[in-house]
């Protein structure tokens, strides 16, 4: 619930933060595994001690610094929530909204007593539909309240007129996320599909269907989603901006897709009248038309019922939550134990009222000095990226000039927004169920999103992450880089550590986001954010050669035995990691011209730079998560963001004396050289 699609490239998929102590150089040998060899497994060498000290517990399928920082972040947000809700507050105040939602989420006795009651009226509406038109009305209404149906839409920047927002339609969403889960024929995917069908049937049993009906409905859901998945674009296909941009008039939309009742959908979703629309993926929408026409009413009802129950399951009684967790948490990710109720409650408030708690978070935990230091670092990284652009022999002067123009127009956001979201019209009613309030909140977010964006110019000051998020992003249509307060903490950013630690960690993060403006996707957007080719044909060809080399290199790595890494899916993030390392290392050496560093704690400045980078990706992870992330995540796994990225960095070889006999050694002619 409460998700809108944005075209942006983020550092990772996690959030949180933590306080750090004065680390001096920022290097702690206890985090390392000094028995490992840098040229054999730098991932283990830089972070093996930390990984040994932080084994996976039952709750986590993956545990790294992002997760560790998130635990601290959860505690901080919990304290903010408890402080705000400590005393009775007048209805409608921010304190009442936050406290009320938290109390509803924590009231296990009430949730278990209610069982499926909160969704029964909505199930009755679905089951009572006499024909497909009536069912479509019910589904469109539910979509407005955050329940995923067949159609996915949002308002965002027109990629070829980036200063103006436009309504955009994407391919139908799938319960398992990626089409691979439905079409791949390996044993692991077959097991997941069987588990999914069982999960769907178990949900239907919980709402009162007998065994035969539950199994029949589950089979129908799987058949419908599989049919749609076969037509949907793959994760790799979705990475091609030009192939996912089809602008047309509203009249043309009605003409090209007559099998979908667009007028009803947009009316019930809350859109005002508009004249143009962008369709992302044409063929999947045509497949949806055929599916909707050919499937039986009863099968379509089964799908709508499942999507509602599935959406609600985590916010109903414990038996529903357990079913949901056992499939999505255990089967798909490998987690053995659900998160405590209070963590789930905090996460819900973070989604619904993120900037409200974020404002207090910033006041308590983000010193203004960190923002000042980050501005300095961003400026230094921008200078270094400009120098890297000038140093490239494969790029023509004409393209270099355009690259400098794009770099000079980066819009930088640090810490927190200047304007905060106004939640005054969002109501939390504690007399109603937890899930009913979440539906109302999702409708509020839908309305707020449409009101701010439909038929409106792009607001470049809008933030796409909350301040407390441990992440960063680049958005090509606004040509912006954003670094929320949450990530500006150790081990990413440590104001008490020297430049080697900070350039190796947050410096690479900054360079990573900047480089996204020039990766295989970002390079297709000009300085104004428009999808517009600004490269000469010769430069584009030379860039593709290097991009293909990166793809082929990562295709040659194995995530698990028999499961290769997906170089085409991860190439953008791999290029950004590569560029981030190159740019940050140059900026670091620029800084040392006036503030030289010496060997300290037994490591040279360059060694400390690379150790800091290696440490931020230290993590332990379960096989299920490895499989899921390899199938769906555009980021490489943490081990490959180290052992896969560093063999392409000449300075790393010099820093650690890497030799031809070392397993990570890569012949210079096979090293990717972009920036």
ABEGO torsion letter per residue (X at the ends): XGBBBBBBBBABBBBEBBBBBBAEAGBBAAABBAABBAAABAAAAAAAAAAAABBBBAABABBBAAAAAAAAAAAAAAAAAAAAAABBBBBGBAAAAAAAAAAAAABAAAAAAAEAAAAAAAAAAAAABABAAAAAAAAAAAAAAGBBBABBBBBBBBAABAABBBBBBBBBBBAAGBAAAAABABAAAAAAAAAAAAAAAAAAAAAGBBAAAAAAAAAAAAAAAAAAAAABBBAAAAABAAAABBBBBAAAAAAABAABBAAAAAAAAGBBBBABBBBABAAAAAAAAAAAAABBAAAAAAAAAAAAAAAAAAABBAAAAAAAAAAAAAAAAGBABBBBAAAAAAAAAAAAAAAAAAAAAAAAABBAAAAAAAAAAAAAAAAAAAAAAAABAABBAAAAAAAAAAAAABBBBBGBBABBBBAAABBBBAABBAAAAAAAAAAAAAAAAAAAABGBBBBAABBABBAABBBBBBBAAAGBBBBBAAABBOAABBAABBAAAAAABAAAAAAAAAAAAABAAAAABBAAGBBBBABBAAAAAAAAAAAAAAAAAAAABBABBGBBBBAAAAAAAAAAAAAAAAAAAAAAAAAAAABBBBBBGGBBAAAAAAAAAAAAABBBBBAAAAAAAAAABABBBAAAAAAAAAAABAAAAAAAGBBAABAABBBAAABBBAX
